């Protein structure tokens, strides 16, 4: 359970990001996948991250300080077509630079909307993460919009697509911002990574 959370700021590059050596966890996915809603659900604060129905709203690295000890970082959504090629390239370079160079990044949470079929852009992004050896997990979102059977069928479809490229799949979480499903599991996972981070930095 999170008792304290606050928005720290929006930063256009990693050179501007906080330098206090706290572990951080990046939330990323296609535009309009539900990043802000998931952040609000995890923190039990509806208005912490601004929710918008307009894809492409997040354009910077948005930092949220949790319990004064770690960060959630909301990254721009990828795959949003209704922006200029120049702006899309700038976003891609910002995301790539953050993922590859941010030393305090503990894990990336790749959000997947379970209401849509497996998307090539998601698979490409995760394959790139694997190639670059960036640790990540998968978070299925918006699962409150379907029954259990449909949910399991859609999860298997996505897993089958990933198995075309991966022998062992990353850890996966099933969440619903509406029902708070998956909150405990995600926060327990982050807590375990925080403990690993501090055990390494104190030795």
N, C-alpha and C positions, 0 to 999 in steps of 0.2 A: 504494500500500500504506500502510495506517495502522499506525504503530508505537506510538502513545500515545493513549489515550482514557480519559475518566473521567466519571462521573456527577457533575454539579455541584449539581443540586437541582430541586425541583418548585415551581413558582410559580403562584399563583392568578390573577395579572393581570400585564400588561406593566409596570406601575409597580414590581413586585417583581423583575423579571427583571434579569440582569446588565447592567451599564452600561459595559462595557469596550470598546465599539465594535469588536467582532470580527464578521466576516460570519457569518451563520447561515442554515440551510436547514431549512425546516419540512417535516415528514413528516406527511401527513394522508390520511385515507381513511375508508371505512365501518368500523364496529366489526368487529374480528376479521379485518381485511384482511391482517395480517402485518407491521405496522409494527415491532414490537419485534424480530421475527426478521430483518427486513431490516437494521435498525440493527446487530444483532449480527454479521450476515454481513459488512457493509461494514467493520466494525471488527475482524473476526476474533476476537471475544470473545463466547463463548456466553452468559455470564451478565450482560453489561453492562446490557442492557435486559431487564427482567423479562417473560418470555413467559407469557401466560395464555390459557386456552381460554374464559375468561369475558368476553364482550363488555362494553364499558363500563368496563374496569379503569382505563384512563388518564383521569384527571379534572382534570389540571392541565397546565401547560406544562413539560415535562420537558427539561432542558438537559443535553447531553453535550458536553464540551469535547474537541476533536480536535486533536492535535498542538500543543496550547497556543495555537492560532491561529484556530480557527473552531469553530462550534457546529452540531450537529444538534439540532433541537428536535422532540420527539415531542408532537404535539397530540392531544387527545381525538378519538376516532372520532365521525363524525357518523352520524345515521340510526339510532341505537340506541333502540328503542321501549320497552324495559322499564325505563324510569326515569320519574319524574314529569315533567309538563309544565314545572313550575317549574325543575327541575334541567336539563332539556334546553334551556330558554330561556337559563339561565345559561351553559351550555357554548357555545351558539351566539353569545352576546354576547362571551364570552371569545375565541373563535376569530376572530370578526369584528373585534374590537378589535385583536387581535394582527396580523392580516393587513393591516389598513388603516393602523395607526399605528406599527408596529415598523420604524424607519428602517434597521436593520441586516439586515433580511430580504433575502437575495439572490435567493432563488427558493423556491417551494413545490414539493414533490414529491407529486403526488396519486397514491396507490396504488390500483390496480384489480385485484381478484381475477379472474384470467382464467378461472376455473372456473365463473363464474356469468354469465348473460346480462347485456347492458348494463342498468344500473340508472338509473332516472330521477333519483334523488337525486344520483348522480355527475355526470350531465350538467348538472343544475341548478347544482350547486356550481361546476363548471368554467365554465359560462356566467356565473355571478356574478363569478368571478375575472377573466374576460375583460372584463366590463363595468367592473369596478373597476381594470382595468389592472394587476393583480397578476401578475408573471411566474410561470409554472408549467410543469412538465413532467409527463408521465405515466409512471408506473412500473407495469408489469404484474407481478403477483406470483403465486407458487404455480404456476409453469409446469412444474415437475418432475412434476406429476401428470397430464400429458398428452403425447401424441406430437407431433412437429413439425407434421404436417398439421393436427391438431386445434387446436394453438396458433395457427397462421397463420389458420385459419378464424375462430377467436374474436377474434383481433386485428382482422381485417377487419370483423367484425360491429360491433365497438366503433367503429372508424374510420368506418364507414358511418353510424352513429348520430350521431357528432360532426359529420360533413359536412352534416348537416341544419341545423346552426347555424354552422359554421365553414367558411371557404374554405380557410384554411391551418391545419393542425393543429399543436399544440405538439410539441416533441421528445418521443420516446418511448423507453423502455428496457424490455427484457425481462429479468426477473430470476427467480432461484430461490434462496431462502435455503438450501435443502438442498444444492444443487450449486455455490453461489457464482457462478452465471451472472449476468452483468451487472455484477459488482463493479468491474472495471477501467473499464468505460464510464462508470458513474455517478461514480466517484472522479475520473476525468479531466475530466469535465464540471464537477464542483465545483471542481477545481483551476483550471480556466480562469476560472471566476467569481471565485474568490479573487484571481487575478491582476488581473482587471478592477477589483475592489473596491479593492485596494491602489493601483493606478495612479490611480484617481480621488481617493482620500483623501490621496495624497501630492503631488498637483498643486495 
